[in-house]
Amino acid sequence: MTFNSTLATLSLALAASAAAAPLLKETLATGFRDPMEIAIAPDGDFYVVEREGRVLRVNPNTGGTFVIGEIAVQALKSTDSKSNYAREDGLLGIALDPDFAKNQRFFAFYSAPDVSAHRLSRFTIKNGKIDPASELKMLEIPTERENRVCHDGGSVKFGPDGMLYVSIGDNTNPFESSGVAPIDDRADRTERDAQRSAGNTNDLRGKIIRIKPTESGYEIPPGNLFPKGTEGTRPEIYVMGCRNPFRISIDPKTKTLYWGEVGPDGRDDTDKGPRGHDEVNQAKVAGNFGWPFVIADNKPYPIVDFAANTIGKMTNPAAPENHGQRNTGLKILPPAQPALIWYPYAKSDEFPGMGEGGRNAMAGPVFYYDPSKKYNILGKEDDRTLLTYEWMRGKIFKTKLDANEKVEKLEVFMEKLVHPMDLEMDNDGSLVLLEYGSDWYFNNNGSVSRLRPDDGNKPPTITIKAAANSYSVDNAADPEGGKITVTWYLTEGVTERKLGAGSTVTIPEGNFQEIRAVATDDKGSVGFARIPLASSEELPTLGLELGKIKGKPGFGDTVNFKVNSDRMPDAGQIKVRTRYIPPTGHDSGGPELPEEAMKIATASQCLACHQVNSGIVGPSYLDVALRYSGKADARTHLREKLKNGGVGVWGEVPMPAQAALKPEDADKLIEAILALSAGMTETRGTQKGSIRLTPDFGAEPGGAWEISAEAPGYAPAKTRIPAK
Ligand code: HEC
């Protein structure tokens, strides 16, 4: 698992799985902020949507990345990072019109900012930018946003026959149903009831829809689940019974639909239902895939009465019934279809190749061997291989299918990826991989790479440096010792300007966003180096004034401070911290987990929710360390929390029980986390006051004090003063 950014960088030196033919990874563009889906244009350019609304074009030949517009969406913001309001909403998916080369149209699926609904819209690009006036709102799907709802889905893809498929999640709170089926029928439990959405034939949530776009909207094609006009049903539905159908794909030859289905959290089978499984599903024809009544290979859930906490009738997968009071559709549902691939947290008996650990299944393209293509990422014997990927496990899997599209063999294809988010087959037969970035939210290290067969020719490496207004190559090397040519580009809005070739360039007057050098080796492999010229969105900054200090402050002394800014944050949000930096040794800019603890945290998937310095779903480890610093019962409390999970100390999001974590590993992690605050102190929630420096903790005197002020959504202030 690779969640932290150190590992993210290391993963560039990629390790393909031993069993698979190696693939070479060329990183083409970086710096994306929570990228969600990628689409490939006929001319080879890529279009990427980001969760908070930006749409970007990528030129894979020059590494140029251009913001072509921003769609206003409802999305979680870093200034409100603990909000429980529809955390997964945002700009979720993009597909280009099959006639994109001519009409420059694309389809986007997003959470509307003006109404509580997801929206499918068509937009047109004019002069390289999204024309906001071109928006054609095609479809709106009302959603709930309160009470910790999850699961948006949001993948948008065209089939080879021009049908448009969109996946939509169940819009349900999964936290209050013991990790089994959220079918809470009590009156005030709307958001905990997937009978109203995924199980409802008259609602588009928890579905994959299939429509035929027209000039002014869309038509219903034949072959969907319910014939048009069937009472209590929606004709757009192709697949029902989905929980969180996240990324989808359509076989270019057979039109078979594939999707990854993110399953519930239950770790063990209980009398309320089977343990949770993720699924990769296959629909050759329209169907009901069971949620929230059936999971995996048609394992049924009983109907639980949440008011009485009693267990009722077991679902019959051949005819699931939905008697939920919020169901507005059919009471007897179409027969449930089993998954193609299913796996729990633990190692799967049926699909051991999936490994074990966190789950987040996604479906990628089907590979067909084609000697007319520039690249074949697999061999002739692998013709008809489904590629799937796992956001949590950081892997791509290959599943060889037989002539009837049944699973023959499932293996790891590639690993050590940083939250793979989308995978597409490019026109030349290579794969295009979108990686989300190391954290759960607020990444700026998402990336786009090309995966192609390893022909032994590694991409060249290049670094560049700036001097006044000229830029030059610092270092350029081809691992095979071949000849390198360097070409320079300037990004100017939605286009780029070629500056010429050579080792040094001077940039003209103008308003440019980036200078980029592209190194090409004699076999055509490319490497990129970039320097931003203007940071487009500056955060407001904080200032920090220190009170008069007599001499150099030492351990245990007090320092007065005042935080200021042109736009003051709420005082309650301000954190002032001090850190002692010893005179000798290496200072890495802040505390870090030692290697052994980092290994355990990585293997236990803690880093998906916590990093040392940034809170993601849970608090940052440094925040935890400072909170419990010097508290006698900290260890007992944290041991208990890791074992059983819990909520309410840091917010309303619960920490799941870390059942797989060995007690001795838990203790090692707790010690390492608590040790992060060594040499540090903190004061919270005040703009002006005093802070006590750490008492002597055995460090060598004569170093420096770093004093910092932070608030969410602000660039922090940091200052250093010499220590006694
Ligand atoms: C799915 C997200 C998630 C994962 C995975 C996760 N945590 Fe947490 N963690 C949380 C949340 C949310 C909280 C805050 C709970 C609260 O407010 O009481 C938390 C709180 C904590 C705390 C502070 C507890 C307290 O009561 O102050 C520690 C320590 C911690 N986690 C360690 C870990 C470790 C170690 C792992 C891996 C073995 C881990 N977490 C995995 C979400 C997660």
Boltz pocket constraint, residues with backbone or C-beta under 6 A from the ligand:
constraints:
  - pocket:
      binder: B
      contacts: [[A, 600], [A, 601], [A, 604], [A, 605], [A, 606], [A, 607], [A, 608], [A, 609], [A, 610], [A, 617], [A, 618], [A, 619], [A, 624], [A, 637], [A, 638], [A, 641], [A, 642], [A, 646], [A, 647], [A, 648], [A, 649], [A, 650], [A, 651], [A, 652], [A, 653], [A, 654], [A, 655], [A, 656], [A, 658], [A, 661], [A, 669], [A, 673]]
      max_distance: 6.0
